[in-house]
């Protein structure tokens, strides 16, 4: 739902797929709300699901007006998390790749 990966493209992608609760279960269950309703569920790759974690936009964010806007805001958050991870590990990854290439 977030990155657009075709989860039906291969058996590997399908096995790595997860069920995403758009609004996390941990936030709904204490308020006696049912988290497993269709409009709160989506297929998601494991990477996006892990990066999203317990994120929800602030209550006053305009994305709460539509599911599409909510998904877009979650995608923006996931993208920012990917960038943070990349920047954190960029030098190490480049070093390892250069060593493997014999440079």
Secondary structure, DSSP 4 states (H G I P E B T S, - for coil): --S---TTS-HHHHHHEEEEESS-HHHHGGGT--TTSGGGEEEEEHHHHHHHTT----TT-GGGG-HHHHHHHHHHHHHHHHHHHHHHHHHHHHHHHHHHTT-
